[in-house]
Amino acid sequence: MNIVGAWVVPVIIGLILIFGLAQGVKPFDCFLQGASDGLTALIKIIPSLIGLITAVEMFKASGALDLLNYALSPVANFLQIPSEVMPLALLRPISGGGTIALLDRILNAVGPDSTAGRTASVMCGSSETTFYTMAVYYGSCGITRTRYTLIAALAGDFAAMVISAAVVRLLF
């Protein structure tokens, strides 16, 4: 199986090149055009990403995440969400990297087979980094009015948080 895995990508790239040449397409020119378009998109979204990353780090460093976690602990208890998972649920819509670090911390503290570990894992797999995604997609297109996107996406994140905890309780 390792041999197949090692050859899949080179074979696919080779097939694409052969197919392109057979169609009369200049693969290197297409590659350069794609790279140029990628850099143009990167230049458009860099300001949004820098602002988002700065805001996330300020949010965590200021203690606001801990304060919000403490304030929402009664709601988490009512919804039967493990208290260890609440910081992850709050940070998930904002930061993917920060969430993975929190997931690692949760799994090391309580174990992957615990209710909190399972809930955190399901939550990471079933929710999205809403603000990052909006910054990238809307930033690359130049959209400034997001209308109802943020509300709908945060409602989906909230549903993922609640349903993750319920499914883990139900199945385990």
N, C-alpha and C positions, 0 to 999 in steps of 0.2 A: 504494500500500500504506500510506503514511503517513496518508492520509485515512481509510482503513478503521480503522487503529489508533487514530486520534484519536477516532473515533465509537463504537467498540465499547463501552467502559465506560459512557458516558452513555446509550446505547441500552438496554443491559442494565438499568441502574438505572431508566430510564423504564418498561421492560416490567414490572419487578418492582412498581413503584408502581401501574401500571395494573391489573395482575393482582390486587394486594392490594385496591385500591379496588373492583374488580369483585366480589371475594369478600366485601366488607363489612368488611374489616380496616382499622383506623386506623393508617396507616404511621408517623406521627410517634410515637404511643403505643408501638408496637412498637420503634421506634428507641430511645426513652428507656428502655424495659425492658431492651433488649439492652445499652445503655451502662451501665446500673446493674449488671447482672449481670457485665459486664466489669470494672468497678471493684471489685466484691466479690471476683472471682477475683484481681485484681491485689493487693489487700490481703492475701489469703491467701498468695500466693507471694513477696511482696517480701522477707520475712526469709530465705527459702531462697536467693534470688538474691543478696542482699547478702553472705551468708555464702560462697556459691560464688565470687563475683567477688573477694572479699577473699582467699580461700584461693588462687585462681589467681595473683593478683598477688604474694602472698607466696612462692608456689612458684617463680615466675620470678625475682623480685628476690633471693631468698636464694641463688641459684646451684644449687639442688637439681635444676633441669632439666638444667643443664650436667653436673652430677655423675652423674646418672642416665644421661644420654646417653653419657658416657665409660664408665661401668660396663657398659652394654649394647652397646658397639661390637663386642665379639667375637661376640655373638649376631647382630647386624646383618650382620657380615661372613659368618657362616655361612649366613644366610638370603639373602644377596646383595641386601641392601637398601642403597641408596646412603647413605653416611654423612651427606650433606647433608639427608636426609629424616628421619633419626631424631628430631631435636627436634620435627618436625611430627607424627610418629607418636605421640610421647609426650604431646604437648599436645592432640591432636585430641579424645580422649574428655573433656577437661576444659573447653576453651574454643574456641568457634567463631571469635570475633573475633581471639584470639591466633593461631589457626591460619591465618587469612587473612593476617595480617601476616607470619607465617613463610613462607607460600606466596609472597607477593609478594617477600620477601627472597630466597628460593630461585630464583625465576624471574628476578630481576634479576641474581643472581650467576652462575648457570650457564646460563640461557636456557631458554625453554619447550620447545625441541626436544631438549634433552639427556635422558639417561636419568633423572637426578634430577628434572628439571623435569616430565617426563611422569609419573614415579612419584608425585611429590607431588600433581600435579593429579588423577590417578586416585584416589589415597588420599583426598583431600578430598571427592571426589564419591561415594565408596563407603563412607564411615564416618560415624559420628554423634557428636555431642557428648553422650556418654552421661550424664555427671553433670549437665549443664545440663538435658537432657530429663527426667531423673528428678526433679530439683529442681522443675521447672515442673509436670509432670503429677502427681507424688505430693504435692507441696506444695499444689496447688490442691484436691486431694481429701482432704487430711489424712491420707494414708497414711504411717505411720512404719516399718512392717516391710516391707521390700522383698523379702524372701525370696531367691529365686535370680535376680532381675532383674539385679542388678549383675554377677554372675558370667557370666551368659549374654550380656549386652551387651558386656562387656569381651572375652569370647571371640570375639564377632562382630567387634569392632574389631581384635583381633589377626589374625583371618582376613583381614579387609580389607587390613591392612597387608602381610601376607605375599603374598597373592594379587595385590595391586596391583603389587608389584615383579615377581612372576613373569609376569604378563600383559604388562607393559611389555617385559620381556626377551624374551618369546616373540614379540610382535607387531612390535617394533622392533629 
